[in-house]
Amino acid sequence: MLRNHLAEETSPYLLQHADNPVEWYPWGETALTRAKQENKPILLSIGYSACHWCHVMAHESFEDSSTAALMNELFINIKVDREERPDLDKIYQVAQQMLTHGSGGWPLTMFLAPEKQQPFFGGTYFPKVARYGMPAFGDLLRRVAEYYRERRAEIAAQSAQLQVAFENLGSQPAQGVVLDASPLTQARAALEQSFDANFGGFTRAPKFPHSSSIERCMRQWYVTSTNTAPDLKALYMASLTLTRMAEGGLYDQLGGGFARYSVDDSWMIPHFEKMLYDNAQLLCEYSRAHLATGEALFARIASETADWCLRDMHSPEGGFYSSLDADSQGHEGKFYIWASSEVQSLLTPQEYAAFSPRFGLNRSANFEGEWHLHVYASTEDIAASLKESAESVRAMIESARGKLLRARNLRVWPARDEKILTVWNALMIKGLAIASRVLKRPDLAEAASAAVDFVRRHLWRDGRLLATYKDGRAHLPAYLDDYAFLADALLELLQTRWRSSDLHFARQLVDVLLEQFEDTEGGGFFFTAADHEKLIHRSKTFGDESVPSGNGVAASVLCRLGYLLGELPYLDAAERTLKAAWTGIQAYPQAHMSLVNALEDFLSSMQILVIRGEQADSTQWARALGALYAPTRMIFAIPSDAELPLTLAAKRTHRETVAYLCSGMTCSAPLTNLQEISHALRSGGPWGRESPGDLVT
């Protein structure tokens, strides 16, 4: 079969379309030039490998020879993987919403004028035959092509209006802004207003994890935890959400890891794709929640999620793959669901008697006549009904889980997208670093370190990051999120184990961020670098999406690294970012949780404990002093022989292990008594029992 122009791409999503009869091009000069030369409109199709409806549209239309012939006759067809080109996806998602006043999504189907790639019509999924109130895709293609031929003047006028709308998107920084804590209070109120008191979470179905909202609740509780009236409702909102997700079908009850979202309010039935970025963020939140509460369930879920990542998503080269598809053998969820008879055949009668009520097999089927596992009954209730001990029931359930997982692994697996994205690997590095400290699992820190080494080896080239890697090939200039998230991850990993090279790498990333991405006039950071390919719009966004806002993470990183290293330019850039986003933060705090958290970092001045001494002793101190949840505190155990920048090198080692406790830019004299340091941390004072006259900076 004659292949189209996608055969040499690295994206598994693009390669899935390489044998389509559609003459697909990747986004690039070849396709854009041809469109101009032939004066043909561009059909831009954006999706990703794990997207269920992307597959549906591909099977219905892109694999159909008659539809493909029509596409080839009327359009220049460009296929884009949104995970490799989030810059294009951000622009054209917004354009689609402007043009249609509808919601976005994937697959995204846009029609562009060839000269400047301005969109003039768009939508998401279109069926091959008319249904769901939508026209047949073939009919739509003819009508769009006709509209382009006959309505050029109208398209040009619309494009001009669209360009003005794009230019007005960037929020103008409010004048005379003085940063204060009011958005923290507003965010707390918004979270309670949207909270589902029955099942947790902060929206109705379709229901997403919203990790940043969970983090905000935990931080809100912490800041009030020493008050006479701590905000226990905030802790409850986070805990209930984490518990219900862990018990639900959103969580893979056999293999660990979370699906992307739930289609119902109770977290029972997911959209079955598993994304690295969701699991990385939830690994952080379950680990932190265990540290804060001591809840064993949270530790188990964090550990199993990390195990899933290392088992099913870990590249032999050290990086992490992107996703597992929702579909297998052409059916969504087929890999994960069970017939009760199959389960019964794999387990002993005693195991089935415990497993069945635990996961609802003694109830009506919950997914297309079969069962998707979801926790229904506690082990204590099952033990009482079976007249067994709770310990015995737990052992039988664990045995059953293992047997079913081994049987499931023999099924046809969902496709795995094996491209390695810098940004999502950064999120996983952070999650593994936190989980390693909380769960006392050195293997997780080793995996995180190996992923950092992979990025430096393959995706750091000539002082700049690349966005994606697959099959030995790294390419595409990296984006704001790549730099900000990776610097953030390095700061977390440095608290788990110290490598001076990682601190140097974090500084390099932040310096590129400031040089290439900062909006020096308006504050904040653009999504693309100054020397990036020129597109119809240079995005600068502040709201959280499925991952935290790059501006929010950048502001937090600049704040924490600025205080650690005494770098005022970093703190100034963080402040400019927060001021640039201030209008949005105040108006819609629930949509800007990462910036609200960064604001708290900035206003709190951060508490930093630097421990110097022999590695074994300083690490032991860090573990003891880091045993409590404290989101605005960083603890670094730095070996006495480490090569350090001047600010940290000034915190010298002595004959014994010493610590320096800093608040903002103010640091204590050396502290040598572990109990004294612990007291100072609890009291929030920067110098414990030392007098202000003993301060060093």
N, C-alpha and C positions, 0 to 999 in steps of 0.2 A: 504494500500500500504506500502511495506517495504521502510522505509526512509533510505537515505544514512547517511553520517557522519556530516552533517551540521545542524542537528536539534537543537543542543544546542548552536549554535552561536548567537551573539547579532546583527550581521549585517543584516539589512533587505535584502540586496543584496544576501548574502549567503542563507538566509532563503527562498528567492524566488526559490532557486535551491534545496531545501531540499527534494522535492518530485520528482526530476528528476530521470529517470532510470539510469543515470550515477552514478557510485559509487564515488561521490565527497568526498574529504577530505578537511578540512581547512589546511592551511600551519602549519606544526608542526612536532614533532618528530615521531609521529605514521606513517604518510604518508611517510616521508623521510626514515625511517628505513625499511618500507615494500618495498619501491622501491629498496633499496640496497639489501635486502634479496632475492628478486625475480629477481634482475637484470633487471628491467623493466625501460624504460625511463619514465620521468614525463611529463605529459601534464599539463602545468600551464596556467590557464585562469584567467585573471585579468580584472575586470570591476567595475561598480558602479551602484547603483540603478536607477539613472535618465538617464542612457545611452540608447539612442534609439537603436543603432546597437547591443548593448549587448542583448537587448530583442529580436531583430530579430534573432540573432544567436542561442539564447536559444530556441526560438519557432521552428526554422528550424531543429536544430541538437540535442540539449541537451534534448529536450522532445521527440525525436524520438527514439523508442525502438531499431531499427536496428543500428542506429549510436551509441547509447549508448552502445550496446553490443560490438561493435567494439572497442570503447574507453576502455571499461572495460577489454577486452581481451588483448589489446596491451599496455596499459599504466596504470600508477598510476595517477589518475586525481585529481588535486588540484585547488580549486577555491579560489580566493583572492579578497577582496574588497579593491580597491586602496585607498579609503579614510581612511580605518583603517590601512592599511599597505603601506603607501607611500614609505617606505624604499625599499620594494621589487619592487614596481612599478618603482621607479627611476632607479634601477639597470637594470631591464629587459627591460625597454623602451630603454635605451641606448644600451643594448646588441642587441636588435632587429634592431636598426638603424645601428649598426656596421656590423651585419651579412647580412642584406638585402640592405643596402644603401638607404632605403626608410624612409618615415616619420613614426612616431609612432602613437599611438592612442588607442582607446578602442572599442571593446574588444581587449585586447592583448592576443595573443595565442603563447605560447613559449613551446619548447620541450627541456627538460633538461636531461643530463646524470645523472644517479642516485647517483653516488658516491660523487660528489662535487657540484651538482646542476648547473654545467656549461651548458649554452644553446648551442645547435648546430643547431637549425633551429627555425624560428619564422615568425610571421606575425600579422595581426590584425583580421579583420572579414574575415571568409571564408564561402562561400555559401554552402548549402546542395547539390545543383546541379551546374555544371560548368556554370559560367556566369561572366560578368564583366572582362573577361580575367583571371579569377582565377579558379583553379581546384575545383572539388567537394570535400567537406570536407572528405567524406569517402575514396576517392581515395588518398587524401593527407595523411590520417592517415596510410594507408597501406604502402605507399612509405616511410614515415618517419620511421616507425617501421622497415622496411626492411633495410633502410640506417643505422639505429643504429646497427642492427645485423651484417651487412657485412662490415662496414667501421669504426670499432672501432679505428684503428690506426690514420685514418684521423681526426676523431672527437677529439682524444686526442691532436693531433698536433694543431688543430684549437682552442681548449680550452686553450692551453698554449699561443697561440698568443693573444687570447682574454684577458687573464689575464694580459699580458704585456700591452695591450692597456688600460685596466682599471687602471693599476698602473700609466700610463702616463697621465691619464685624469686630475689629480690635477695640476692646473697651478702652476709653480714654481715662488715664489716671485722674482721680479726683484731686482737686487742688487743695493744698493745705492739710493733707491727711496726717493725722496723728494715730499711730497704731495703738489699739487698746484691746482688751479681752472681750468686748461685747459680742463678737462673732462666736465665741465659745459658748456663751449663754444661749445665743440664738440657735446654734447647732444642736445643743441639748434639747431645746424645746421642739425643734423640727423632728428630731429622732423619736421623741416620745409620741408626737402627733401621728407619725407614720408607722409606729411599731405595731406589729401583729401580736397581740397578747396571747393568742392561742398557740401559734406555731413559731413565733419569732420571726425575724426578718423585718424589712422596712418598706416592702412594697407588697402588692397583691400579685397574683400570677399574671404573666410568667415571672418567676421569683428568682432573683439572682443573689449570690452570697453577699455582695457589697462589703468586702473586707474592710475598707476604709471606715465605714460606719461602725463596724464592730470595734475597730481600734479606737475610734473616737469615744465610744461608750466606756471602754476600759480606761482610757486616759482621764475621762471626766470623773469616773469613780476614784481613780488614784489621787487626783488633786484635792479631793475632799475627804480622803480616807482618814486623815488625822483630825478632822473636825468633830465637834460633838454630834453633828448630824450628817454623817457621810452619805453620799448619793448612792444608796444601795439599789435604787431603781435603775440607774445606769449600768451597774454591774449585772443586775438581773436581765436587762435587755440583751446584753452581750452573751451572757451565759445561756439563756433560754434559746437564743438563735443558734449558738454553737451546738447545743445539745440536740435540738430538733433536727438540724442538718445532719448531725452524726448518726442519728437514729433513722433518718429517712432514706428514701431511695436515691436521693442526690449523691449519697455516699455509697461507694461500692463495698457492700457488706462482706464480700469475700476477698477481694484483691486490694482494697484500700484505694484512696484517691477519690476525687470528687468530679462529677459531671458539671457541665457548664451552667445549667440552670434547671429549675423545676417548672413543669407546666401547670402545677396545681399549688394551692396555698399551703399544703401540708408537707411539702418537700418529698412527696411519695414517688412520682414518676418524673424522671429527668428528661431533658434533651441529652442523649447519651454520649455526646462527644466529650472527651476529656482533654482539657487544655493545660499546658504546663503553667501558664501564668496564673490561672485560678488556684491550682494546687500549691504553687509557690506562696501565694498570698495567704492561703488558708493554713499552710504549714506555720507561717509566722504567728497567725492569730491563735491557733490551738496551743502552740508552745507558750506564748505569752499568757494565755488564759490559765494554763496549768501552773505557770509560775505564780500567778496572782492568787489562784484559788486552791491549788493543791488537788483539784478534781482529777481522779484517775482516768475518767473517760477521755478528757482532753489530752492527756499524755498518750493514751493508747492510739487515738486518732492521729495525733501528730506523728507518732512513731510509724504507724502503718502507712500513712501518706508518704513519709520519707522512704519507707521500704518500697512502696509502689514505684516511686520515681527512680530509685536506684536499680530496681529490678527490670522495669518495663520501658524506661525512658532514657537510660544512660548510654551514651555512645562509648564504644571502647576507647575513643580518642580523648575522652574526658568531659565533653560537653553534653548537653541534654537536648533530646529531640523535642519537637513542638507539640504534637497532639496525637490522639487516637480518634479515629473516625467514629461517628455515631452509628454507621451502618456496617453490617457484614452480611455477605450473601444477598445483597440487595434489599435488606430489611433493617429498619432502624431498631436498635436494641436487641437484635437477635442473639448476639454474643452473651448478653447478660441475663436473659429471662429463662425461666424454668417451668417445665411441667411437673406437677406434684408427683406423678408416677416415676419420673426419672430421678428425682431427689430420693424418693423412698427406696428405689432400687440400689442407690449408691451408699445408703447408710444402714447401720444396724437398727433394729426396732427401737432400742433404747435411745439411740441418737436422734432418730426421727421424732420420737415422742417429745424430746426436748426442743429440737430445732424447729419443728412445725409451728407450734404456738409462738415461739420467739419471733419468727419472720412471716407469720401470717398465712402459712400454707394450709391451715385449718379453717381459713376464711375464703370468701369468694375471690376468684382470680381478679387481679388488678391491672393487667396489661394484655389486651387482645387475647383473652381466654387463657392466659398463662400468668405466672407470678414473677413479679420483680421484687426482690427482697427488701423488706422494710421492717424495722423493729416495732413489734406490737406489744409484747409482754416482757416484764422484767424477769430476770433469772430467779429472783426470790419468789415471785408468784408461781412460776413454772415449778420450782422446787417444792412449793407447798402442795400443788396439785398432784405432783408425781410422788410425793412423800420421799423425796431425796434431799440431800444437802445442797445448798446453793453452790458450794464448791464442786460437787459432782456434776451438777447441771452445767456449770460453766465449762468444765472439762469436756463434756459430751458435745456441747455446742462448738467448742474450738476444734475438736476432732472432726466434726461434721463440716465445718468451714474449710478445713484443710483438704478433706476428700473432694468436696465440690469444686474447690479452686483447681485441684489437679485435673479433675474431669473437664472443667471449663477450658483449661489451657489446651486441651486436645481439639477444641472446636476451631472453626475457621475464624481467625482473628480479624478485628476491624483493621483497616489500613492505618499505618503509622506514618505521619509526616516526619521524615527524618532530616529535614533542614534544621540547622542549629542557629537560632536567632540570638544575637548579643543581648537584646533587651530582656527577653524572657529568661535567658540563662542568668542574667544579673538578679532577677527576682528570685530564682531558685537558689543562687549562691547565698543571698540574704536569708532566705528561709532555712536553709541547711545550717548556716552559721548560728542562728538563734536556737534552732532545735538542738544542735550539738551541745550548747551550753546548758539548756534547760533539762534535756533528757540525759545528759552526761554520756553522750555517744560520740567518741572521737572519730568514728568512721564517717560521720556526717561532715565534720570539719575537713577531713581528708578529701572527701568528694567535692566539697566547695572549693578547696584549694586547687584541686586538679582542674576544676572548671575555669578558675581564674587563669591558671597556666595555659589552658587551651585557648582562651580568648587572647592572651598576650602572644601566643605562638602563631595563631592563625588569623586573628581578626584585628590586630593592632599593627598598622603598617605606616611607616614614615610619620609617626606622631599623630595618626588619626585612626579612628575606629572604622571598621566595616560592619555592615548590618547583618549579613547572613553567610552561612557556610554549608556546603554539602559536597560530598564526594571529592574532597581535596581542593575545592574552589571556593574562595571567599570573595565577595564582591558587594557592590552598592554602598555608597556613602552612608554612614550612620546618622541617626537623628538625635534630637534633644533627649528623648527617653533613654537611648542607649548610653549616653554619657552620664546623665543624672542617676539612672538606676544602678549603673555599675559602680560609680563612686559611692553611692549609698550602701551597696553590698559590701564594698571593701571596708567601709567604716565598721560595719557589723562584724565582718570576719576578723578584723584587727582586734576586736574585743574578745574573740574566741581563741585566737592564737596570733602572735605577733610575727609579721615579716616586714621589715623596713621597706622592702621593694614594693609591697602593696601600698604603703603610705605614699611612696613616691609616685606610683601609678595613679592613685586617687588624685594627687595634686596635678598631674599631667592632664587628667580628664577634665578637672574643674577649670584649668587654665584654657583648654580648648573651648570649653563651654562659654567662658567669658569672652574669648576672642572671636569666636565664630557664630555664636547663637544669641548673644545678648542684644536686646533692643536698647541701645544706649540712650535713646531719646525718651521712649515711653516706659521703660522698665520692663522686667520680665524677659522671657526667652522665646524666640521663634522656634518652630518645630524643625526647620531645616537650617543648615549652615549658610553662611554668607556666600560661599562659593558653590552652593548646590545648583543643580539644574534649574533653569528659570521656568517656573510654572505660572499658571494664570493667577495664583495667589500664594503668598507666603504666610502660612498659618501661624497664629499665636493664640493658643487656647489655654484656659485656666481650669476648666471643669474636669472632674474625674470621669473616666469612661469605664471600660472593663478592667483597666489598670489605672493606678493613680495618675493624676496630672503630672506631666513632666515638670511644669513650673513649680508645683507643690513640692515634689521630691528635690528639685534643684535648690529651692529656697531652704529646705531643711538641711540638705547636705552642706550648703554654703555657710549656714549658721553654725552647725556642729563642727565643721572643719575650721571655720574661722575662729571659734573659741579654742579649739584644740591647739591650733598653730599660732594664735595671736595675729591672724591675718585680717586687718580691718577692711581691705577691699572685698573680701568674701562676705563679711557681714553687711557692708554697704550694698552689695549686689542683692543679698537676701532681702534687705529692707526695701530696695527699689521694686523687687518682684512683688512683695506683699502689698505695697502701695499701689502698684499697677493693677493688681487684682482686687483691690479693696471694695470697689462698688459691687462686683459680683459676689464676693465673700459675704458682704453684709446682706445683700438682697436674697441670695440663695445659698446659705451655708451648707445645706444638705447636699448640694451639687459640687461642693469645693472642700470636701473633708480633708484631703491631703494638704491643702493650703491652710485650713484651720489648724491642723496639727503642726504645720511649719510655723504658724503664727505663735502657737504655744511654745515651741522650741525657742523662738526669737525672744518672746517676752520673759520667759523663765530664766534666760541667760545660761541655761544648761549647767549641770553639775558634772564635773569631770574628775575622775580619780585616776591618777597615774602612779602605778606601782613599779618600783625599780628594784632589781636584785637578781639573784640567781634564778634561772628560769623556773625550776621546780617550786621554789618558795614563792615567787611572785605569782605564779599561776594558781597555787593553792590559796593565796590571799584573795585573788580575784574571784575564785569560785565561792569562797566563803562570803565575801562582801557582795557578790552578785546574786545571792540566793533569794532576793526579794524583787518583786516587780517594781520597776522605777523607770518609766518611759522617758523622762527628761534627764537621765543620768547615763554617763558612759564610763566604763571601767576598762583600763588598758594595763595589762601586765607586760612590761617591756624589759627584756633581758638586759643585764648590765653591759653586755658587749655590743648592743645594737647601734648601728649607725643612724643618727637622728638629725633632723634640722635643728637649728640653734635653740628655738623655743623649747623643744622637748629635751634637748641635750642639757639645758640649764637645770633640769630636774635630775640632779646627779644621784648616782648610787653611793652608798656608804658601805661600811663593813658589814652591815646587816640590811635586810630588806626594809625599804622605806616607801612611804606613799606621800603624794602631794594631792591635796584636795582643793579643787578650783571651782569657783563660781563666776561665770563670765570670764573676765580677764584677770581676776584676782585669785592668787593661789597661796596656799599655806606654806609655812616652813615644813621641813621634813617631819613626818609622823612615823613613829616606829612601834606604836602599841596598837594591836589589832582591835581591841575593845574600844579604845579611844576613837579610832577611825569609824568603827561601826556606830558609835554614839553620834559622832559628827554627821554622818550620813543620815541618820534618823532625824536629827534635829534640823537638818537643812542648812546648818551653818557651814561656811566655807573653810573655817580653820579650827573647828573643834575647840580645844581649850587654849589654843594659842591666842595671844592678844593681837589686835589689828596692827600693832607696831612690828610684829614679827612677819608680816606678809611679805612674800616675794612675788614678782611678776616675771 
